[in-house]
Amino acid sequence: MNDDIVFRLEEISLKRNGKVLLSGIGWEVRKGQNWAVTGPNGSGKSLLMHYIQGKIPGSGGNILFGDNEIRHGISSVSFEMHQQIMVNEKRLSYSRDF
């Protein structure tokens, strides 16, 4: 895999109790990129992030990591937590090299 790739999702599908929750998801994140996953409540954002973090199994497709340890460095922040951080911090700055 290309050294610039942090992770790649290929045709990911997630099912629970026979119901398709996510289907055909493809996504590639490269070093130096910053992404935000947005959408309405119930659209599958947390489900997708939990899959990427290895907290839940997938039902189909592949996930490839440029570095096997990177999964432990991927996290998500709830809207409520984001709002609280922004209230308490004048300037929020965080970066991490992958």
N, C-alpha and C positions, 0 to 999 in steps of 0.2 A: 504494500500500500504506500502511497505517496507520503513522504515525511512531513508534509505540511498539514496533513489531515489529523484532526483531533479525534473525531468519530464520524462514521457514516451509517445511516439507516437505509436499508434497501427493502422496499416493499413490506414494511412492518404491518402486521395485523394483530389486534388484541381482541380476544373474545372472552366472555364470562357467561357461564350457564347457557351456552349455545347462542348468545346474542353478540353480534359483531359491534364492538365499541369503537375501534379504529381500524382502518383498512387502507392499504396501499401507500403508507407513509414513507416518503423518501426525504432525507435531509443530510446535508454534509456540513460539518463545522471545521474550519481550518484555523490554524494558529493565527493569533492576532485578531480574529473576528470576535465580535460581541453580539449576542443574540438575545432577543426578548420573545418569549412565547406568550401571545395574548389571545384573548377570545372570551366569549361570554361564559358564565357559570355553566358547568355541565358539558362543556365542549371537548373535554379530554386532555386539557393541559397537564394537570397533575398526574393523570394516568400515564401519559407519554413520558413525563419526567421520571416517574417511579420506574418505568420500564428501563429507561436509559441508565438509571442509577442501580439497576439490578435488584430492585425491591420486589418486582413482580415478573413472572415469565411471559414471554410473548407466545403468540399462536402461529406465527409464520413470519418469514422474512429473515433478514440478517442484520446484526449490528456489529460493526467492525471498529476497533479502537486502534489509533496509532501507537498508543502505549497502554499496556494492560492495566497500569496503575491509575490511569486518568479517571476511570469510573468513580473512584473515591473522592475526586476533586470536583465533581459536578454536583451542584446543589441548586435549590430553588428557594425563592423568597416569596411569601404570600403578600398579597396587596396590603393587608393590614400591617404586616411587619415593615414593609417598604414605607408606608405612610408614617409609622412610628419613628423609623430611622430618620426620615426627612424632617420630622418635627424636632428631633433631638440633635441633629447635626446641621451646622451651617453649610458645611461642604462635605460631601461623601465621596471619597476617592478610594478605589480598590483596583488592583490589577494583579494578574498572575500570569506568568509565562508558562506555556505548555511546551 
